[in-house]
Amino acid sequence: MRELIKEFLVKLGEDPNREGLKDTPERVERSWSFLTEGYTMDPRAIIEKSMFSDKHEDMVIVKTIPLYSLCEHHLLPFFGHAHVGYIPNEKIVGISKIARMVDLYARRLQVQERLTNQIADTLMDVLKPRGVAVVIEAEHLCMQMRGVQKRDTAVVTSAMLGCFRKKPETRAEFMNLIK
């Protein structure tokens, strides 16, 4: 990767040997390894390791989970917050694991729509709750720094599964609670 970054710098018209850029290929390699570490982790294992039997039957929400990801189309950041809720079905999960799963999927090249669905689908498949709801609100630098150049534009995506899809009142409760 370091050689590719050096070549990239040259193609931009830079001198990769100048003082300010000399260590850039190594820094970029470390940075990209961190920003894409989600490819090396198993999202199912995160949830499976922290599931517990419990009779709790009401909605559980972890809201305003910060997320940072990279748009797969332009390799530019998008960032915002995820709100994740579920209604248990005899199993609950450690709440920090929900935030970890958001990070895991965000640390891959992404589109926001897929990210939203991956979080919801994994929780539904592994935890088997009555329903899952995920809403992500994010700003995309590919839209703000280039292209239409519209600052402060938010993209909102949602995935509603199980009772959140089937029961409008359950969906409405979730949406009201994440306001």
Rosetta silent file (secondary structure, phi, psi, omega in degrees, C-alpha in Angstrom):
SEQUENCE: MRELIKEFLVKLGEDPNREGLKDTPERVERSWSFLTEGYTMDPRAIIEKSMFSDKHEDMVIVKTIPLYSLCEHHLLPFFGHAHVGYIPNEKIVGISKIARMVDLYARRLQVQERLTNQIADTLMDVLKPRGVAVVIEAEHLCMQMRGVQKRDTAVVTSAMLGCFRKKPETRAEFMNLIK
SCORE:     score description
SCORE:     0.000 S_00000001
   1 L     0.000  -35.649 -178.388    0.000    0.000    0.000 S_00000001
   2 H   -59.910  -40.878  179.145    2.866    2.390    0.759 S_00000001
   3 H   -65.564  -38.219  177.433    4.122    2.187   -2.811 S_00000001
   4 H   -63.308  -39.604  179.031    0.631    2.896   -4.131 S_00000001
   5 H   -67.119  -40.629  176.437    0.381    5.983   -1.913 S_00000001
   6 H   -60.114  -46.196  178.926    3.770    7.214   -3.131 S_00000001
   7 H   -62.102  -40.835  177.355    2.638    6.729   -6.723 S_00000001
   8 H   -59.733  -45.093  179.494   -0.641    8.509   -5.933 S_00000001
   9 H   -61.698  -41.112  178.036    1.276   11.487   -4.506 S_00000001
  10 H   -63.077  -44.349  179.998    3.418   11.658   -7.640 S_00000001
  11 H   -63.159  -28.497  176.057    0.311   11.568   -9.870 S_00000001
  12 L   -75.024  -12.386 -177.498   -1.086   14.504   -7.879 S_00000001
  13 L    98.113   14.810 -178.416    2.080   16.444   -8.728 S_00000001
  14 L   -99.706  165.287  175.078    3.697   16.084   -5.320 S_00000001
  15 L  -106.488  105.028 -177.347    7.129   14.962   -4.242 S_00000001
  16 L   -64.616   -8.947  179.568    6.682   12.022   -1.838 S_00000001
  17 L   -95.290   -4.428  179.386   10.247   12.622   -0.586 S_00000001
  18 L   -70.833  155.498 -170.750    9.635   16.147    0.656 S_00000001
  19 L   -50.139  -48.188 -176.406    9.749   16.589    4.420 S_00000001
  20 L   -69.484  -20.023 -176.889    5.992   16.906    5.023 S_00000001
  21 L  -108.905   -6.921 -173.248    5.154   13.863    2.885 S_00000001
  22 L   -53.648  -42.084 -178.275    8.064   11.553    3.689 S_00000001
  23 L   -99.033    4.561 -177.151    6.111    9.501    6.264 S_00000001
  24 H   -61.094  -44.231  179.588    2.686    9.949    4.642 S_00000001
  25 H   -56.154  -40.590  178.653    2.530    6.536    2.914 S_00000001
  26 H   -68.219  -41.653  179.272    3.064    4.773    6.256 S_00000001
  27 H   -64.197  -41.454  179.957    0.527    7.018    8.030 S_00000001
  28 H   -65.652  -40.530  178.122   -2.063    6.452    5.279 S_00000001
  29 H   -59.989  -46.573  178.710   -1.542    2.697    5.439 S_00000001
  30 H   -63.463  -42.500 -179.460   -2.148    2.693    9.212 S_00000001
  31 H   -61.275  -48.738 -178.811   -5.134    4.982    8.819 S_00000001
  32 H   -67.207  -31.944  175.854   -6.789    2.839    6.134 S_00000001
  33 H   -62.579  -41.318  177.915   -6.138   -0.320    8.143 S_00000001
  34 H   -69.781  -47.244 -175.012   -8.084    1.226   11.022 S_00000001
  35 H   -65.642  -19.806 -179.123  -10.834    2.760    8.850 S_00000001
  36 L  -119.549   20.966 -177.767  -11.527   -0.580    7.159 S_00000001
  37 H   -66.636  -11.169  178.092  -10.955   -2.976   10.075 S_00000001
  38 H   -61.923  -24.125  177.998  -14.609   -4.025    9.841 S_00000001
  39 H   -68.410  -20.957 -175.535  -13.632   -6.468    7.112 S_00000001
  40 H   -96.125    2.293 -175.445  -11.593   -8.456    9.654 S_00000001
  41 L  -117.563  153.165  179.797  -14.394   -8.846   12.233 S_00000001
  42 L  -102.695  111.122 -177.487  -17.416  -11.110   12.485 S_00000001
  43 H   -64.679  -33.874  179.581  -20.596   -9.152   13.301 S_00000001
  44 H   -64.527  -40.294 -178.429  -22.510  -12.271   14.343 S_00000001
  45 H   -63.340  -35.255  179.039  -19.824  -13.180   16.893 S_00000001
  46 H   -59.417  -45.276 -178.652  -20.135   -9.762   18.545 S_00000001
  47 H   -74.274  -45.709 -176.336  -23.822  -10.370   19.244 S_00000001
  48 H   -59.537  -34.180 -177.745  -23.577  -14.105   20.012 S_00000001
  49 L   -71.349  -15.261 -172.090  -20.930  -13.549   22.719 S_00000001
  50 L  -130.816   33.390  176.885  -23.173  -11.202   24.647 S_00000001
  51 E   -95.335  140.574 -178.482  -26.703  -12.668   24.469 S_00000001
  52 E  -135.460  144.629  174.271  -28.585  -13.355   27.680 S_00000001
  53 E   -72.983  135.510  179.462  -31.917  -14.957   28.509 S_00000001
  54 L  -164.622  148.039 -178.545  -34.375  -12.442   29.888 S_00000001
  55 L   -90.631    8.400 -179.892  -38.134  -11.943   29.994 S_00000001
  56 L   -59.426  129.554 -174.891  -37.914   -8.231   29.103 S_00000001
  57 L  -119.021    0.454 -177.314  -40.639   -7.562   26.520 S_00000001
  58 L  -101.154  166.325 -175.159  -40.426   -3.820   25.936 S_00000001
  59 L   -60.478  137.431  173.822  -38.468   -1.819   23.427 S_00000001
  60 E  -116.981  127.322 -178.665  -34.721   -1.420   23.938 S_00000001
  61 E  -129.510  132.260  167.965  -33.106    1.512   22.124 S_00000001
  62 E  -112.265  111.424 -173.132  -29.490    2.576   21.844 S_00000001
  63 E  -115.614  161.582  178.324  -29.679    5.994   20.254 S_00000001
  64 E    58.260   44.959  176.147  -27.288    8.599   18.940 S_00000001
  65 E   -80.151  115.505  179.507  -24.465    6.116   18.310 S_00000001
  66 E   -63.371  141.895  175.377  -21.753    8.105   16.491 S_00000001
  67 E  -140.295  147.236  177.129  -20.603    6.558   13.238 S_00000001
  68 E  -134.491  128.268 -179.154  -17.890    7.304   10.716 S_00000001
  69 E  -141.856  179.056  179.324  -17.671    5.488    7.423 S_00000001
  70 E  -123.111  126.457  177.131  -16.268    5.794    3.906 S_00000001
  71 E   -65.173  127.477 -177.924  -18.416    6.155    0.823 S_00000001
  72 L   -72.202  -14.998 -178.930  -17.554    3.337   -1.553 S_00000001
  73 L   -83.804  -33.740 -175.839  -18.137    5.568   -4.576 S_00000001
  74 L  -126.608   -3.940 -176.677  -15.650    8.347   -3.775 S_00000001
  75 L    57.936   33.590  175.180  -13.702    7.010   -0.752 S_00000001
  76 L  -109.855  154.219 -176.718  -14.729   10.126    1.169 S_00000001
  77 E   -69.720  149.401  159.379  -16.113   10.091    4.707 S_00000001
  78 E  -130.604  148.988 -172.526  -19.696   10.159    5.773 S_00000001
  79 E  -150.355  154.002  179.607  -20.574   10.558    9.423 S_00000001
  80 E   172.381 -139.965 -177.164  -23.533   10.878   11.693 S_00000001
  81 E  -137.388  147.705  173.724  -25.548    8.858   14.184 S_00000001
  82 E  -113.763  144.138  172.734  -27.351    5.553   14.290 S_00000001
  83 E  -121.015  123.175 -175.130  -30.399    4.781   16.392 S_00000001
  84 E  -126.862  126.684  178.102  -30.970    1.067   16.936 S_00000001
  85 E  -132.423  155.128  174.389  -33.937   -0.489   18.673 S_00000001
  86 E  -152.038  159.051  173.767  -35.333   -3.956   19.169 S_00000001
  87 E  -114.433  113.607 -174.430  -38.079   -5.725   21.040 S_00000001
  88 L   -60.730  157.719  173.702  -36.676   -8.830   22.740 S_00000001
  89 L  -135.350   70.129 -179.558  -38.026  -12.322   22.359 S_00000001
  90 L    75.405   -0.591  176.015  -36.574  -14.024   25.458 S_00000001
  91 E  -134.813  140.496  171.625  -33.038  -12.849   24.621 S_00000001
  92 E  -123.130  166.951  179.629  -31.307   -9.515   25.151 S_00000001
  93 E  -127.280  147.294  175.313  -27.855   -8.388   24.090 S_00000001
  94 L   -55.663  128.321 -171.301  -25.267   -6.295   25.926 S_00000001
  95 H   -62.973  -30.108  178.592  -25.995   -2.748   24.783 S_00000001
  96 H   -65.579  -24.364 -179.070  -22.365   -1.923   24.023 S_00000001
  97 H   -69.601  -28.453  175.811  -22.404   -4.724   21.446 S_00000001
  98 H   -65.327  -45.570  177.692  -24.966   -2.825   19.405 S_00000001
  99 H   -63.417  -38.868  177.979  -22.605    0.158   19.209 S_00000001
 100 H   -63.196  -38.893  179.706  -19.720   -2.184   18.342 S_00000001
 101 H   -67.353  -38.019  175.284  -21.735   -3.708   15.517 S_00000001
 102 H   -58.703  -47.781  178.740  -22.482   -0.238   14.130 S_00000001
 103 H   -60.634  -44.563 -178.369  -18.732    0.495   14.153 S_00000001
 104 H   -56.545  -50.645 -179.153  -17.876   -2.841   12.569 S_00000001
 105 H   -71.129  -31.881  178.627  -20.159   -2.289    9.572 S_00000001
 106 H   -68.855  -27.607 -179.075  -19.248    1.397    9.328 S_00000001
 107 L   -89.002   48.501  171.599  -15.568    0.473    9.076 S_00000001
 108 L  -141.091  160.030  172.645  -16.032   -0.951    5.615 S_00000001
 109 E   -64.724  130.485 -167.432  -16.478    0.811    2.303 S_00000001
 110 E  -140.722  164.485  157.053  -20.185    1.547    2.420 S_00000001
 111 L  -119.304  147.023 -174.013  -23.324    3.131    1.157 S_00000001
 112 H   -61.262  -36.210 -179.490  -25.606    4.317    3.934 S_00000001
 113 H   -61.038  -45.875  179.682  -28.536    2.243    2.731 S_00000001
 114 H   -66.295  -42.770  179.327  -26.565   -1.015    2.975 S_00000001
 115 H   -55.478  -46.288  179.901  -25.079   -0.038    6.337 S_00000001
 116 H   -59.660  -47.206 -178.633  -28.575    0.492    7.754 S_00000001
 117 H   -68.900  -37.215  179.957  -29.797   -2.875    6.476 S_00000001
 118 H   -62.370  -41.958  179.401  -26.719   -4.803    7.593 S_00000001
 119 H   -62.810  -49.834 -178.325  -27.163   -3.642   11.185 S_00000001
 120 H   -63.436  -46.971 -177.416  -30.881   -4.495   11.207 S_00000001
 121 H   -62.700  -41.206 -179.079  -30.494   -7.844    9.425 S_00000001
 122 H   -65.598  -45.098  178.132  -27.683   -9.041   11.702 S_00000001
 123 H   -60.866  -43.023 -178.631  -29.598   -8.197   14.870 S_00000001
 124 H   -65.079  -44.060 -177.429  -32.726   -9.890   13.504 S_00000001
 125 H   -68.131  -40.650 -172.908  -30.850  -13.025   12.363 S_00000001
 126 H   -88.566  -47.334 -175.191  -28.742  -13.534   15.482 S_00000001
 127 H   -82.171  -25.670 -178.795  -30.877  -12.224   18.348 S_00000001
 128 L    54.291   50.598  179.046  -34.221  -13.296   16.850 S_00000001
 129 L   -78.639  177.725  176.024  -36.185  -10.472   18.503 S_00000001
 130 L   -69.653  -27.698  178.583  -39.821   -9.591   17.794 S_00000001
 131 E  -172.553  161.257  178.564  -38.550   -6.716   15.686 S_00000001
 132 E  -136.185  140.325  174.409  -35.621   -4.421   14.889 S_00000001
 133 E  -131.628  134.056  176.963  -35.542   -0.764   13.888 S_00000001
 134 E  -134.194  129.955  172.918  -32.504    1.155   12.643 S_00000001
 135 E  -127.941  130.325  176.030  -32.386    4.799   11.600 S_00000001
 136 E  -121.839  132.930  173.763  -29.180    6.456   10.433 S_00000001
 137 E  -120.930  122.870 -174.495  -28.767   10.167    9.827 S_00000001
 138 E  -144.606  155.073  172.180  -25.481   11.156    8.203 S_00000001
 139 E  -105.004  138.552 -175.840  -23.664   13.871    6.314 S_00000001
 140 E  -113.960  118.275 -179.905  -21.683   12.827    3.245 S_00000001
 141 H   -68.022  -22.461  176.324  -18.528   14.721    2.345 S_00000001
 142 H   -65.738  -23.056  178.255  -18.787   13.418   -1.225 S_00000001
 143 H   -94.510  -24.022 -176.168  -21.903   15.595   -1.465 S_00000001
 144 H   -94.147  -36.778 -175.954  -20.545   18.530    0.520 S_00000001
 145 L   -89.884  -22.878 -176.549  -16.957   18.876   -0.745 S_00000001
 146 L  -142.521 -170.381  177.625  -17.579   18.020   -4.399 S_00000001
 147 L    58.234 -123.937 -176.738  -20.525   17.335   -6.658 S_00000001
 148 L   -75.229  -14.925  176.641  -23.517   19.476   -5.625 S_00000001
 149 L    51.201   56.792  179.488  -21.522   21.029   -2.735 S_00000001
 150 L  -110.946  105.202  179.683  -24.454   21.312   -0.328 S_00000001
 151 L   -71.451  153.822  174.468  -23.301   21.754    3.282 S_00000001
 152 L    60.754   23.940  175.911  -25.336   20.518    6.226 S_00000001
 153 L   -89.622  126.214 -179.316  -27.397   18.168    4.063 S_00000001
 154 E  -105.405  143.065  173.750  -28.430   15.075    5.979 S_00000001
 155 E  -109.996  129.180 -179.836  -29.320   11.700    4.519 S_00000001
 156 E  -117.518  128.319  176.726  -31.727    9.613    6.597 S_00000001
 157 E  -127.098  153.355  178.252  -32.189    5.881    6.050 S_00000001
 158 E  -142.605  154.400  171.978  -34.248    3.367    7.968 S_00000001
 159 E  -136.928  123.864 -179.650  -34.778   -0.356    8.203 S_00000001
 160 E  -122.433  121.353 -177.568  -37.823   -1.702   10.016 S_00000001
 161 E  -124.867  154.574  177.689  -38.153   -5.454   10.548 S_00000001
 162 E    62.764 -132.718 -175.358  -40.670   -7.667   12.327 S_00000001
 163 H   -65.665  -20.802  176.604  -43.171   -5.814   14.499 S_00000001
 164 H   -70.087  -28.985  177.218  -41.650   -2.436   13.573 S_00000001
 165 H   -84.473  -39.569 -173.165  -42.730   -3.080    9.980 S_00000001
 166 H   -81.695  -27.596 -174.747  -46.039   -4.774   10.756 S_00000001
 167 L  -116.985  105.311 -179.337  -47.316   -2.488   13.523 S_00000001
 168 H   -55.422  -33.405 -178.741  -47.466    1.247   12.729 S_00000001
 169 H   -69.526  -32.491  177.565  -47.850    2.079   16.424 S_00000001
 170 H   -70.562  -43.196  175.913  -44.586    0.271   17.269 S_00000001
 171 H   -60.749  -44.764 -178.813  -42.774    2.116   14.505 S_00000001
 172 H   -62.401  -40.823  177.745  -44.296    5.411   15.698 S_00000001
 173 H   -60.451  -46.767  178.654  -43.176    4.766   19.291 S_00000001
 174 H   -59.428  -49.577 -177.667  -39.610    4.119   18.132 S_00000001
 175 H   -61.603  -37.831  178.202  -39.543    7.215   15.936 S_00000001
 176 H   -66.399  -40.691 -178.434  -40.924    9.342   18.771 S_00000001
 177 H   -71.030  -24.910 -179.587  -38.337    8.015   21.241 S_00000001
 178 H   -90.329   -3.819  178.359  -35.355    8.737   18.982 S_00000001
 179 L   -59.361    0.000    0.000  -36.357   12.381   18.377 S_00000001
